[in-house]
Amino acid sequence: MKYKSVVATKRGGPEVLQIVENETRTPAAGEVQIKKSLPRGSGAPMSLPLWLLAFFAKSAFVPGYEIVGVVDALGADVTRVGSGQCVAALTGHGGYT
């Protein structure tokens, strides 16, 4: 299975955004895989210039600090959520994945 991310590959405006496709990996111990069911876009991550957001990243930067979705797969030792449960998270970055 594959997933897509919106990536800022360098400092700049919206013109530096690219859609990148990657292979989905199996969640490691303590991790969950979330299938996003609701595209979020509060605008807050984009209210700052991408060059400022990317300043804090060491390489390609995926904006978006929040996600909402359904737990799709569980890694070992996950006990606080279950498969099929609706969840939300503040991620800091990476929400546009």
N, C-alpha and C positions, 0 to 999 in steps of 0.2 A: 504494500500500500504506500502511496506517496502523499505528501502534504506540501502546501505552498506557504511561502512567507513573503511579505513585502519588506525589502531590505534597502536601507540607505547605504550605498557602497562607499560613499565618501561624503565630505561636508558639502552642503549646498541646499538648494530648495527642492521642490517636488520633482524636478527633472532628474535627480540622482536616485530616485526610487526605482527598484527593479523587482519583478516577481521571480522568485527562485523556487524550484521544485526539489525536494529531497525525499529520500526513503524514510519511512517511519520505522523507528526501532522499537523493540520490546521494552517496556518500562523496567528499569532496574529496581532493586530492593528499595522500598520506601517511596517509590514514585508511582504516579498514576498517569494514564494517557487520557486526555480530555478531547472529545469530539465537540468542537465548537458548534453550538446550535443557534447562537444568536450573534450576528456580527455586531460588534460594539464600535462606537465611534463618537465618543462624547466630545471630541474635538480638543480636549485638553492636551493630549500628547502632541498635537499638531499646532497648538497655539504658540509653542516655542519654535524658533527656527531649527530645521533639521541639523544645521551645522553645530548648534549649541548642544542638542541632544547627542549627536555623534561625538562630541568632544569628550564625553565620558566613556565611550567605548574604545576598546583597543583595536578592533577590526570592524567588519561589517556590522551594522547596527539595525536591529528590528524594532521599530517604534511600537507603541501601544502598551499601556500599563495596566490593562484590565482584560479579563476574559470571562465568558459565561458559556457553559456547555454541560455535556453529560459525560460522566466517567465511562470510558470505553474499554479500558483494560487496567488491571492492577498488577503492580510489581509485588514481590514477596514482602511479607511483614506489613502490609498496609491494612490498618484496622479501623481508621476513623471515617472512611467513606467506602461505599460499595459500588459495584458495577451498575450502571443505569441511573445513578444518583445525579441530580442536577446540582452543579457547583458553580461558584464564582470565585475569582481570585484577583488580587492586585499584584501584578507581576513586576512592576518597575520598568520593564521593557519586554519585548518579545510577544506582546499581545496580538500583533498583526501577523501571526503565524496561523 
